[in-house]
Amino acid sequence: MKKSLIYSIMSVIVILAITSCTDDATDQELSSNGTFLLSSDKGAFTRAASTEQTFSKGTTYQLYAINADNNDFEHNYLKNPASSGPVTGKESDSHEYIDDITFNKFNGRTLNFYAVTNSTSEEVEIIPNGKSVPTCHIEYKNNLTPLKNVMWAKKENQSYKNSGVIKLLFGHTLSKLNLYVMKNSEYQNTNVILNSISLTDYGSGSLNMQTGKYDLSNTDKRDYSCTVYTGGTQIVTTEAETVKNEKVAVTPTIFPIRKEKENLTTSDIENHSTKVTVTTTIGGKETIKTIKITSIMAEGAGSTTTKEVPFAFESNHEYDMVITITKSSLVVTIVPRLYDWIPEEELKEEDEVNGSMTVGGITWMDRNLGATSGDPLASEQAWENSRGYYYQYGRNIPYYIKTYKDKQGIESIYSYGKDKSNENVRPLPFIPGHMTDKALATNYIPNETWTDGSTYDKNKVAINPTDNDKKFNFYFYYNSSWSWWGDWDTGHSTSIKTWTSTREQPCPKGWRIPTKDEYLLILPGNEECGDISFMLQNNSGYIHKGNTYSKTIENEIDSHDTQYIGVKKGYNNGTVGKTGTVYALKKKGASDAYYLRWHIEQAGTKQIDNPGDGDKYRNVLVISRYRATQTDELTDINVFEKNWNNPVDILKMPLSGYINSTENGAGIIYSGSEVVYWTSSATNYIDENPNKSTYPSYTMRAKFAGDSGSNSIFISDSEFRHNGALIRCVRDTKAN
């Protein structure tokens, strides 16, 4: 098996910590003179694989400690006496502290700390600006030398109360590219050799020392050419392979885009687009092709029209750039490894992430894991981009469904009801080298043979994206006698334990998969409470036959009751969106009581090409939170009297379907009408049918169309682990 990408969906984090006191420390340590010693530590590159934990010996840091009251950069209090310019320190032999910083007292001041490093022994060129913020000059030295890995950090409003331990989070100011190359199948029998790859970028940039962002000037344009690969010996195959120089992967850094994403226009394509120029020898003839890297985005919030703009490479983000050589053109696919919901350090409840929600101290991410859009209602394309990756329970392999451009011009996916035989609907791991791996099925034990003829061995099944010598295929079981195992792991011991540790989960560092109890904070307590379309049925027909329903679950959260009111679509002006609406008063009688509202909204007006069963449009579950008092009540009368127009925060969850696995194959079903999200909670459950043993896990389910008997919003306790569901991470307050 070819060595695959060491794939990380985690953020690269460096923590600068104060771990001890200087020799000057006395019993005044906790007084206004508080002292500190600076040390550095690299955070884990990925929770799925260990990496170097420290900076290299001799790494140079340039630091400021500025009075927070006036932010006067002419007085750096890391110097004695305070004066202009940075203090330079170096990584020590022991990696326990930073050398050459001799003065480190607060002396009654509140300080803002700022730091920058080239990640080498070389200093960053800092341009002074009097009392105002200095800038760092970052530039290409020549067209064969990539940019240095410039990292920046801040920690503001620190005082003697923070003496002893101060964490300073470093982030990358540049964007990193991991280059891969492949040829289209039309060149299957043609010899293709990669000669060179050049990128066009901004030639230099001014890094603001206080914000960590590159200042934008009217003259900024990407017109500097840098050759990042040259050699002329790499043979290009029909599989995506790492571009290498002398067996070393080519991973250049480039400047992030200078304009804010929301301000990008079509007219920016010429000045702000990164260009890729590839020289190849095809069948003995040299060919040079160039392409601008652009993307499609909505014209504006709520817009149904789109525009082509430069691809917005962002700082502190890492991207896989897969270059495909075809007869007619270059095709460049950009796969983000990191996403723009990377959190600030120590996110607090009042510092809400855009489009996120904080309930009971739990902060929810504003998008699905792997999604490049956090607003699924912005447009049809934004909805498609908000899917993110699908996962099997207990496996950290990100799966997607092959996309295509539908008749409306939207980059979409194939979705089916029960017919999953089409090659395009099979879930593929989002890992170069494995992006064409077929889904594999095995018959029921003891006939443990995959459909590709190999023998099942759970030790050969990849759990993490770094398991290079194992199988990344999407796995599932089937048997004509309905003896379902419901798990990709026949022994169930691996699948049930992987996600019990947050360090073994696919969420970025500082985030984790929520538990079923945490989902209860934002979901109805059971199927009957979440009957949003009034279509839920039992043996007697529809459960709710009127225009409203009222339910109370006693002691639902922390020994406090929850009151639920459901309102049928169109009744008494009490609904929003395209179905009924469900309201709740959670933690009734508690000082931290709150209201929730659930409704369904439609993204755009264009239909899904192949919706299968269910609704034909792209829909979103919108969860809104409102403040409540300890004495509040919710009834089927006052629900129509309350003001529901001003929620405290909103969570948008696209109804992106899920990967259903049967003997017919594995593919997306109910796209637009239903969604399934994993929790980290598993269960061992034996079905009443003696011939049907299942080992399921808890999920969040939301459905409003299709098989009407199961339409509801609720927490399910019976999800097969071999199905593919989405993940919405929550803030991990215990992450270190």
C-alpha positions in Angstrom: 0.0 0.0 0.0 1.3 3.4 -0.9 2.1 5.7 2.0 -0.8 8.1 2.4 -1.1 11.6 3.7 -0.7 12.1 7.4 -4.0 13.8 7.6 -4.9 16.2 10.4 -8.1 17.9 11.1 -6.7 19.4 14.2 -5.3 22.9 14.6 -1.5 23.2 15.0 -1.2 24.9 18.4 1.8 26.2 20.3 1.5 27.2 24.0 3.9 29.6 25.6 3.5 29.1 29.3 4.9 30.7 32.4 5.8 27.8 34.7 8.0 29.1 37.5 9.4 32.2 39.2 12.8 33.9 38.9 15.4 33.9 41.6 14.1 37.3 42.7 10.8 35.8 43.7 9.9 36.4 47.4 6.8 36.3 49.5 5.6 39.2 47.2 5.0 36.7 44.4 1.2 37.1 44.8 1.5 40.9 45.3 1.5 43.5 42.5 5.1 42.7 41.7 4.3 39.2 40.5 7.2 37.6 38.7 7.3 35.0 35.9 9.6 32.9 33.7 8.6 32.2 30.1 8.8 28.8 28.6 7.5 27.3 25.3 5.7 24.1 24.4 4.3 22.8 21.2 0.8 21.4 21.3 -0.1 18.2 19.6 -0.3 18.4 15.8 -3.1 15.9 16.0 -4.7 13.8 18.7 -4.4 10.8 16.5 -0.6 10.9 16.2 2.1 12.2 18.5 4.6 14.7 17.1 7.5 16.8 18.3 6.5 18.5 21.6 9.1 21.3 21.7 10.6 24.0 19.5 14.1 23.3 18.3 16.9 24.4 20.4 17.9 27.9 19.5 14.5 28.9 18.1 14.3 32.7 18.4 11.4 34.5 19.9 10.8 38.3 19.9 8.5 39.5 22.6 6.7 42.6 23.9 5.1 43.3 27.2 3.1 46.5 26.7 1.1 48.5 29.3 -2.5 47.5 28.7 -3.8 50.9 29.7 -2.2 52.8 26.8 -0.7 50.2 24.5 2.4 52.3 24.2 4.9 50.2 22.2 7.8 52.5 23.0 7.8 50.9 26.5 8.5 47.2 26.4 8.3 46.1 30.1 10.4 43.0 29.4 13.3 45.5 29.4 14.7 47.3 32.4 14.2 50.1 32.1 11.3 49.8 29.7 12.2 50.9 26.2 11.3 50.5 22.6 11.9 47.3 20.5 11.3 43.7 21.2 13.2 41.4 23.6 14.8 38.5 21.9 14.9 35.1 23.6 16.0 31.6 22.5 14.8 28.1 23.1 17.0 26.6 25.8 18.7 23.2 25.7 16.4 21.8 28.4 13.2 23.3 26.7 12.1 24.3 30.2 12.3 28.1 29.6 13.3 30.8 27.1 16.8 32.1 27.6 17.9 35.7 27.6 14.8 37.3 29.2 16.1 38.8 32.4 13.4 41.2 33.6 10.0 39.8 34.3 8.0 41.6 36.9 4.5 43.1 36.6 5.3 45.9 39.1 1.6 46.7 39.5 0.9 47.0 35.8 -1.6 45.2 33.6 0.3 44.0 30.6 -0.4 42.8 27.0 2.0 40.2 25.7 2.8 39.9 22.0 5.3 37.5 20.4 6.5 36.4 17.0 8.9 33.8 15.8 10.3 32.5 12.5 10.3 29.0 14.0 14.1 29.1 13.3 17.1 30.8 14.9 16.6 33.7 12.5 15.0 36.9 13.8 11.9 38.4 12.2 12.5 41.9 10.8 10.5 44.3 13.0 9.7 47.8 11.8 9.3 50.3 14.7 6.5 52.8 14.7 7.1 55.0 17.7 4.3 54.5 20.3 2.1 52.9 17.7 2.1 49.2 16.7 5.2 48.0 15.0 5.0 45.7 12.0 7.0 42.7 10.9 8.4 42.6 7.4 7.9 39.2 5.8 9.1 38.6 2.3 10.3 36.0 -0.3 14.1 36.2 -0.5 14.2 34.8 -4.1 11.9 32.7 -6.3 13.3 29.4 -5.1 13.0 30.1 -1.3 9.7 29.6 0.4 8.5 31.8 3.2 9.6 31.0 6.7 7.0 29.6 9.1 6.1 32.9 10.9 4.1 32.3 14.1 2.5 35.0 16.3 0.9 35.0 19.7 -0.9 37.4 22.1 -2.1 37.3 25.7 -3.7 40.5 26.9 -4.8 42.0 30.2 -2.4 40.1 32.4 -1.6 41.2 35.9 0.1 39.9 39.1 -2.9 37.7 39.6 -1.7 35.7 36.5 1.8 35.2 38.0 3.3 31.7 37.8 1.3 30.4 34.8 0.4 32.3 31.7 -0.5 30.6 28.5 0.1 32.3 25.2 -1.4 30.6 22.2 0.7 30.8 19.0 -0.9 30.6 15.6 0.6 30.5 12.1 0.3 33.8 10.3 0.7 32.1 6.9 -1.2 29.4 5.0 0.4 26.0 4.4 0.0 23.9 1.3 0.5 20.2 1.0 1.0 19.5 -2.7 -0.3 16.4 -4.5 -0.3 15.5 -8.2 -2.2 13.0 -10.3 -3.1 12.5 -13.9 -6.6 11.9 -15.3 -7.5 8.4 -16.4 -7.4 9.6 -20.1 -3.6 9.5 -19.6 -3.7 6.0 -18.2 -1.3 4.6 -20.8 0.7 7.8 -21.3 4.0 8.6 -19.5 3.6 11.9 -17.6 6.6 13.5 -15.7 6.3 16.4 -13.4 8.9 19.0 -14.1 8.1 22.0 -12.0 5.4 23.8 -10.0 5.3 27.6 -9.4 2.9 29.6 -7.3 2.2 33.3 -7.6 1.8 35.1 -4.3 2.2 38.5 -2.7 5.9 39.3 -2.7 5.9 40.6 0.9 3.7 41.6 3.8 3.5 43.7 6.8 2.4 41.7 9.9 0.7 43.8 12.5 2.4 43.0 15.8 -0.8 43.6 17.8 -3.4 41.8 15.6 -1.3 39.1 13.9 -2.8 40.1 10.6 -1.2 41.4 7.4 -2.1 45.0 6.6 -3.8 45.6 3.3 -2.6 48.3 1.0 -4.0 49.5 -2.3 -1.0 48.1 -4.2 -1.4 44.5 -2.9 -1.6 41.9 -5.6 -0.4 38.3 -6.0 2.2 38.8 -8.8 5.3 37.3 -7.3 6.3 33.9 -8.7 8.0 31.3 -6.5 9.1 27.9 -7.9 8.2 25.4 -5.1 9.1 22.3 -7.0 11.7 21.6 -9.7 13.4 18.3 -10.5 11.8 16.7 -13.6 11.9 13.2 -12.2 8.6 12.5 -10.5 6.4 10.2 -12.5 2.7 11.1 -12.3 0.2 8.3 -11.8 -3.6 8.2 -11.7 -3.6 8.3 -7.9 -3.0 11.5 -5.9 0.6 11.3 -4.7 2.7 13.6 -2.6 4.9 16.0 -4.6 8.5 15.4 -3.3 11.9 16.9 -3.7 14.6 14.3 -3.0 12.1 12.2 -1.0 10.9 15.2 1.1 7.3 16.4 0.7 6.8 19.8 -0.8 4.8 21.9 1.6 5.2 25.6 0.8 3.8 28.4 2.9 2.0 31.3 1.3 0.5 34.6 2.4 -3.2 34.5 3.4 -5.6 36.6 1.3 -5.4 40.3 2.1 -9.1 41.1 1.8 -11.8 39.9 4.2 -13.7 37.0 2.8 -17.1 38.8 2.9 -15.7 41.7 0.9 -14.3 39.6 -2.0 -15.7 40.4 -5.4 -15.3 39.0 -8.9 -13.1 42.0 -9.7 -10.5 40.8 -7.1 -9.7 37.6 -9.1 -6.8 39.2 -11.0 -5.1 40.8 -8.1 -5.8 38.4 -5.2 -6.0 34.9 -6.8 -3.2 32.5 -6.2 -2.0 31.0 -9.6 -0.5 27.6 -10.1 1.8 27.0 -13.0 2.7 23.3 -13.8 5.3 22.2 -16.3 5.1 18.5 -17.3 6.5 16.2 -20.0 3.6 14.3 -21.5 4.5 11.5 -23.9 7.9 13.2 -24.5 6.5 16.7 -25.1 6.8 19.5 -22.6 3.5 21.2 -21.6 3.0 24.3 -19.4 -0.4 25.1 -17.9 -1.6 27.8 -15.5 -4.8 28.1 -13.5 -6.1 30.7 -11.0 -7.5 29.3 -7.8 -11.0 30.6 -7.3 -14.1 29.6 -5.4 -17.8 30.1 -5.5 -19.6 32.0 -2.8 -23.0 33.5 -2.2 -23.6 37.1 -3.3 -24.7 37.9 0.3 -26.5 36.5 3.3 -29.7 34.9 2.1 -28.8 35.4 -1.5 -29.7 32.7 -4.1 -27.1 33.9 -6.6 -23.4 33.1 -6.5 -20.2 34.8 -7.7 -16.7 33.6 -8.5 -14.0 35.0 -6.3 -10.4 34.3 -5.3 -10.0 31.3 -3.1 -9.6 32.8 0.4 -6.5 31.2 1.8 -6.4 32.0 5.5 -3.7 32.4 8.2 -3.2 29.4 10.6 -4.9 27.1 8.0 -3.4 24.2 6.2 -4.7 23.0 2.8 -4.2 20.0 0.6 -3.8 21.1 -3.0 -4.4 18.2 -5.4 -3.3 19.0 -8.9 -4.9 16.9 -11.6 -3.5 16.9 -15.1 -6.0 16.4 -17.9 -5.8 16.8 -21.7 -7.7 20.0 -21.7 -6.6 21.8 -18.5 -5.3 21.7 -15.0 -7.8 20.8 -12.3 -6.8 22.0 -8.8 -8.8 20.8 -5.8 -8.3 22.6 -2.5 -9.1 20.5 0.6 -8.9 22.5 3.9 -7.3 20.6 6.8 -8.1 23.4 9.2 -11.2 25.5 9.3 -12.1 29.1 10.2 -13.8 28.0 13.4 -10.4 27.5 15.1 -11.1 28.9 18.5 -9.4 31.7 20.4 -7.8 30.4 23.6 -10.0 30.2 26.7 -13.2 30.9 24.9 -15.7 32.1 27.5 -19.5 31.9 27.6 -19.9 35.6 26.7 -17.4 35.3 23.9 -19.7 33.4 21.6 -18.4 31.9 18.3 -20.3 33.3 15.3 -23.4 31.2 14.8 -22.7 29.0 17.8 -24.7 28.5 21.0 -23.7 28.3 24.6 -26.0 26.4 27.0 -25.2 25.2 30.5 -21.6 26.1 30.0 -21.4 24.0 26.8 -20.3 26.0 23.7 -21.3 24.4 20.3 -19.3 24.9 17.2 -20.9 27.1 14.5 -20.5 24.3 11.9 -20.1 20.6 11.2 -16.7 19.1 11.5 -15.0 19.5 8.1 -17.5 22.1 6.8 -16.2 25.1 4.9 -19.4 27.0 5.5 -20.9 28.0 8.8 -24.2 29.4 7.3 -26.2 26.8 5.5 -29.0 29.2 4.9 -26.8 31.7 2.9 -27.4 29.8 -0.4 -27.7 26.4 -1.9 -24.0 26.2 -2.4 -23.3 27.3 1.2 -25.7 24.6 2.3 -23.7 22.0 0.4 -20.5 23.3 1.8 -21.9 23.1 5.3 -22.2 19.3 5.3 -18.7 18.5 6.5 -17.4 14.9 6.8 -19.3 11.8 7.7 -17.8 9.3 10.2 -18.4 5.8 11.4 -18.8 5.5 15.1 -15.4 5.2 16.8 -13.4 5.8 13.6 -11.6 9.1 12.9 -11.5 8.6 9.1 -13.3 11.6 7.4 -15.7 10.4 4.6 -17.4 12.3 1.9 -19.6 11.5 -1.1 -18.2 12.2 -4.6 -19.4 15.6 -5.8 -20.6 16.7 -9.2 -22.0 20.0 -10.7 -25.7 19.6 -11.0 -28.0 21.2 -13.6 -28.3 24.3 -11.5 -24.5 24.8 -11.4 -24.3 23.7 -7.7 -21.4 21.5 -6.6 -23.6 18.8 -5.1 -23.6 15.1 -4.1 -25.6 12.1 -5.2 -28.3 11.1 -2.7 -30.6 8.1 -3.0 -33.4 6.5 -1.1 -32.8 2.7 -1.1 -30.8 2.5 -4.4 -27.1 2.9 -3.5 -25.7 1.0 -6.4 -24.4 4.0 -8.3 -20.6 4.3 -8.0 -20.8 8.0 -7.2 -22.7 7.5 -3.9 -20.1 5.4 -2.2 -18.4 7.1 0.8 -14.8 7.9 0.1 -12.1 8.7 2.7 -10.9 12.3 2.3 -7.3 11.2 2.2 -5.1 11.4 -0.9 -4.1 8.0 -2.0 -7.4 6.5 -0.8 -9.9 8.8 -2.4 -11.1 6.1 -4.7 -11.4 3.3 -2.1 -14.7 1.5 -2.5 -17.0 0.7 0.4 -16.4 -2.8 1.6 -19.1 -5.2 3.0 -18.7 -8.5 4.8 -21.2 -11.2 5.5 -22.3 -12.1 9.0 -19.8 -14.0 11.2 -18.4 -16.6 10.7 -18.2 -15.7 7.0 -15.9 -12.8 7.6 -14.8 -12.1 4.1 -15.0 -8.6 2.5 -16.6 -8.0 -0.9 -13.1 -7.5 -2.3 -12.2 -11.1 -1.4 -9.9 -10.3 1.5 -10.4 -11.6 5.1 -11.6 -9.3 7.8 -9.1 -8.4 10.5 -10.0 -5.4 12.7 -6.3 -4.9 13.3 -6.0 -4.0 9.6 -8.9 -1.4 9.7 -7.7 2.2 9.9 -9.0 4.0 13.0 -7.0 7.3 12.5 -5.9 9.1 9.3 -2.3 8.3 10.2 -2.8 4.5 10.0 -1.0 4.4 6.6 -0.6 0.7 6.3 -4.3 -0.2 7.0 -7.6 -0.1 5.2 -9.5 3.2 5.0 -12.6 1.8 3.2 -16.0 2.5 4.6 -17.0 -0.9 6.2 -20.3 -2.4 7.0 -22.0 -5.8 7.5 -25.0 -7.4 5.9 -26.8 -10.8 6.0 -29.9 -12.0 4.2 -31.3 -13.5 7.4 -31.4 -10.1 9.2 -28.7 -11.1 11.7 -27.4 -7.5 11.9 -24.3 -6.7 13.8 -24.7 -3.0 13.2 -21.0 -2.3 13.7 -17.9 -2.2 11.5 -16.0 -3.9 14.4 -17.1 -7.5 14.8 -15.9 -7.7 18.4 -17.3 -4.2 19.3 -14.4 -3.7 21.7 -12.6 -1.2 19.6 -15.6 0.8 18.3 -17.0 1.2 21.8 -13.9 2.6 23.5 -12.2 4.8 20.9 -14.2 8.0 21.6 -14.3 7.6 25.3 -11.1 9.7 25.4 -11.4 13.2 23.9 -7.8 12.8 22.7 -8.9 9.9 20.5 -11.7 11.9 18.8 -11.5 13.7 15.4 -12.4 17.2 16.7 -9.6 19.9 16.7 -7.7 20.4 19.9 -9.9 22.4 22.3 -13.0 20.7 21.0 -14.7 17.3 21.5 -17.7 15.2 20.5 -20.7 16.0 22.8 -22.3 13.4 25.0 -26.0 12.4 24.7 -26.7 14.3 27.9 -25.2 17.5 26.4 -27.4 17.1 23.3 -30.3 17.0 25.7 -29.5 20.6 26.6 -30.4 21.7 23.0 -32.9 19.0 21.9 -36.4 17.8 22.8 -36.4 15.1 25.4 -38.1 12.4 23.3 -39.7 11.8 20.0 -43.2 12.9 21.1 -41.8 16.2 22.4 -40.0 16.8 19.1 -42.9 16.0 16.7 -42.1 19.1 14.6 -44.3 18.1 11.6 -47.2 16.6 13.6 -46.6 13.4 11.6 -45.3 11.0 14.3 -47.4 7.9 14.4 -48.1 4.8 16.6 -50.4 1.9 16.1 -53.4 4.2 16.6 -52.3 6.7 13.9 -51.0 10.2 14.4 -50.0 10.9 18.0 -50.8 14.6 17.9 -54.2 15.2 16.2 -54.8 18.8 17.2 -53.3 22.1 16.4 -51.0 22.1 19.5 -49.6 19.7 22.0 -48.3 20.3 25.5 -45.9 18.0 27.3 -43.8 18.1 30.5 -40.8 15.9 31.2 -40.2 15.9 34.9 -36.6 16.2 36.2 -35.3 16.2 32.6 -32.1 18.3 33.4 -30.5 18.7 36.8 -33.8 17.7 38.6 -35.7 20.5 36.8 -38.7 19.9 34.6 -39.0 20.9 30.9 -42.2 22.2 29.4 -42.8 21.6 25.6 -45.4 23.2 23.3 -45.8 22.1 19.7 -47.7 24.3 17.2 -48.9 22.9 13.9 -47.9 24.7 10.7 -49.9 27.9 10.2 -51.9 27.7 13.4 -52.5 31.1 15.1 -49.4 32.6 13.6 -47.4 30.5 16.0 -45.0 28.9 13.5 -42.0 29.9 11.4 -40.4 28.1 8.5 -41.9 25.3 6.5 -43.2 22.9 9.2 -44.6 23.1 12.7 -42.6 24.7 15.5 -41.7 23.3 18.8 -41.0 25.5 21.9 -39.6 24.6 25.3 -38.8 26.0 28.7 -35.8 24.1 29.9 -34.8 23.8 33.5 -38.1 25.3 34.7 -37.8 27.0 38.1 -34.0 27.2 38.0 -32.0 30.4 38.1 -30.4 29.4 34.7 -33.7 28.5 33.0 -33.9 29.2 29.3 -36.3 28.9 26.3 -35.6 27.0 23.1 -37.4 27.0 19.7 -37.0 24.5 16.9 -38.1 25.1 13.3 -37.1 24.2 9.8 -35.9 26.7 7.2 -35.2 26.2 3.5 -31.9 27.2 1.9 -32.5 28.9 -1.5 -35.2 27.9 -4.0 -33.4 25.4 -6.3 -34.3 21.8 -5.9 -31.9 19.0 -5.2 -31.3 17.0 -8.4 -31.8 13.6 -6.9 -33.4 13.9 -3.4 -34.7 10.4 -3.3 -37.5 10.1 -0.7 -38.4 13.2 1.3 -38.3 16.9 0.6 -36.9 18.2 -2.7 -35.1 21.2 -1.2 -32.1 21.9 1.0 -33.3 22.4 4.6 -31.9 23.4 7.9 -32.9 22.8 11.5 -32.7 26.1 13.3 -32.3 26.0 17.1 -32.9 29.4 18.9 -32.1 30.1 22.5 -33.9 32.8 24.6 -33.4 34.0 28.2 -35.9 33.0 30.9 -36.5 33.8 34.5 -36.8 31.5 37.5 -40.6 32.1 37.7 -41.4 31.7 33.9 -44.0 29.2 32.7 -44.7 28.0 29.2 -48.3 27.1 28.2 -50.3 26.5 25.0 -51.7 30.0 25.6 -48.8 32.2 26.4 -46.6 30.6 23.8 -48.5 32.9 21.3 -47.9 36.0 23.4 -44.2 35.8 23.9 -41.7 37.6 21.7 -39.7 35.0 19.8 -38.0 37.5 17.4 -34.8 38.1 19.4 -33.0 35.0 20.3 -29.8 35.2 22.4 -28.0 32.9 19.9 -28.8 30.5 17.0 -27.5 27.1 16.0 -28.0 26.0 12.4 -27.8 22.3 11.6 -28.1 21.4 7.9 -30.4 18.4 7.2 -27.6 16.7 5.2 -28.8 13.1 5.3 -26.6 10.3 6.6 -24.7 7.3 5.1 -27.0 4.3 5.3 -25.4 0.9 4.9 -27.2 -2.2 3.6 -26.6 -5.2 1.4 -27.1 -2.9 -1.6 -24.3 -0.6 -0.7 -23.6 2.5 1.4 -24.7 6.0 0.4 -26.4 9.2 1.4 -30.2 9.0 2.0 -32.8 11.7 2.9 -30.5 14.6 2.0 -32.4 17.8 2.7 -34.9 16.1 4.9 -33.1 14.3 7.7 -29.8 14.4 9.5 -27.9 12.3 12.1 -25.1 13.5 14.4 -23.0 11.3 16.5 -22.6 11.7 20.3 -19.7 10.2 22.1 -22.0 7.9 24.0 -22.3 4.2 23.1 -24.6 1.5 24.4 -24.8 -2.3 24.4 -28.3 -3.2 23.5 -29.8 -6.6 22.6 -32.9 -6.5 20.4 -36.0 -8.3 21.3 -35.7 -10.4 18.2 -33.3 -13.2 19.2 -31.9 -13.3 15.6 -31.0 -9.6 15.6 -28.1 -8.6 17.9 -27.2 -4.9 17.7 -24.5 -2.8 19.2 -25.7 0.8 18.7 -24.7 4.3 19.8 -26.6 7.4 20.7 -27.2 10.0 18.0 -29.0 13.2 17.5 -31.7 12.8 14.8 -33.8 15.4 13.1 -36.3 14.5 10.3 -39.4 16.2 9.0 -40.2 14.5 5.6 -40.1 11.1 4.0 -41.2 8.2 6.1 -43.6 10.3 8.1 -44.0 7.7 10.9 -40.6 8.6 12.3 -40.5 12.3 11.7 -39.2 14.0 14.8 -36.2 15.7 16.6 -34.8 13.5 19.3 -31.9 11.5 20.7 -31.8 8.0 19.3 -30.3 5.1 21.3 -30.1 2.6 18.4 -27.8 3.9 15.7 -25.8 1.2 13.9 -22.1 2.1 14.3 -21.5 1.1 10.7 -23.7 4.0 9.4 -22.1 7.3 8.6 -23.1 10.4 10.6 -22.0 13.9 11.0 -20.2 15.5 14.0 -20.8 18.9 15.7 -18.1 19.5 18.2 -18.4 21.3 21.5 -15.7 23.3 23.4 -13.5 21.1 25.5 -13.0 23.1 28.7 -10.6 20.5 30.1 -8.3 20.5 27.1 -4.7 21.3 27.8 
